[in-house]
Each structure stands twice: as C-alpha cells, then as structure tokens.
Amino acid sequence: MISVTDDASVADEPDMRALYDLLDDIYRGQERTTQAEIYRRAVAAELPPELLARIDALPEGEYAVDEASDLLGGSVA
C-alpha cells in the first residue's frame, strides 16, 4: 500500500492544509489580522516548525487572508 507521504516531493513539504485551516479559523469574522496574531495562533495550534518559520518571516503588519496565504506559499481554497 502506498500513501501520499511515500512520494519524496510530498513528504518534504509541510502540511499546508493545517496552515489553510488555521487561516480560515483566524479570519472567520474579520478582514485583517496581524503577523503577530497569526504566529501566536500557529504556535498554539502546534503547526510544524517549517510553517512557523514561514509565518515568523512575514514582515510585521496587518494582512488580509489572501495576502497572508500568498506570502506563506499558496492560496486558501
């Protein structure tokens, strides 16, 4: 039986679904939030270190969900 993690290209990628779920939750009911709030919530959600590093690398400021998603490596589906 082969799982998706058996593919090396997929295995090396962080779990972006967890990031998208977090962004959906953070932006529910609001249009913008800060990098610090995204990072705080990502730590609380125990996202993988690779994703925390991406969020930490965002410049300080406020982001709309599409801006944050684009800067973090994808788009929220």
C-alpha positions in Angstrom: 0.0 0.0 0.0 1.4 3.4 -1.0 0.5 6.6 0.9 1.0 10.1 -0.2 3.9 10.5 2.2 5.8 7.8 0.3 6.3 10.3 -2.5 9.5 12.2 -1.7 8.3 15.5 -3.2 5.2 15.4 -1.0 7.0 14.1 2.1 9.4 17.1 2.1 6.5 19.7 2.0 5.0 20.9 5.3 1.3 20.2 5.9 -0.2 23.2 4.1 -3.7 22.0 4.9 -3.1 22.7 8.6 -2.0 26.3 7.6 -5.1 26.8 5.5 -7.4 25.6 8.2 -5.7 27.9 10.7 -6.0 30.9 8.4 -9.7 30.0 7.8 -10.2 30.0 11.6 -8.3 33.2 12.2 -10.0 35.2 9.5 -13.5 34.0 10.4 -15.5 37.2 11.0 -12.6 39.6 10.3 -10.9 41.0 7.3 -7.4 41.7 8.5 -5.1 40.5 11.3 -1.5 41.0 12.3 1.5 38.8 11.6 2.0 38.5 15.4 -1.6 37.2 15.8 -1.1 34.6 13.0 2.2 33.5 14.6 0.7 33.3 18.1 -2.2 31.2 16.9 0.1 29.0 14.8 2.2 28.2 17.8 -0.9 27.4 19.9 -2.1 25.1 17.1 1.3 23.4 17.1 2.0 23.9 13.4 5.2 22.3 12.2 8.5 24.3 12.6 8.7 24.8 8.8 5.4 26.6 8.8 6.2 28.6 11.9 9.4 29.8 10.3 7.4 31.0 7.2 5.0 32.9 9.4 7.8 34.3 11.5 9.5 35.6 8.3 6.4 37.7 7.4 7.1 41.4 7.8 5.2 42.9 10.8 1.9 44.4 9.8 -1.7 43.5 9.0 -2.7 41.1 6.3 -5.9 40.1 4.6 -6.4 36.3 4.2 -5.4 36.3 0.5 -2.3 38.4 1.3 -1.2 36.1 4.1 -1.9 33.0 2.1 0.1 34.2 -0.9 3.1 35.2 1.2 3.0 31.9 3.0 3.2 29.8 -0.1 -0.2 29.1 -1.5 -3.8 30.2 -1.7 -6.7 29.3 0.6 -9.0 27.0 -1.2 
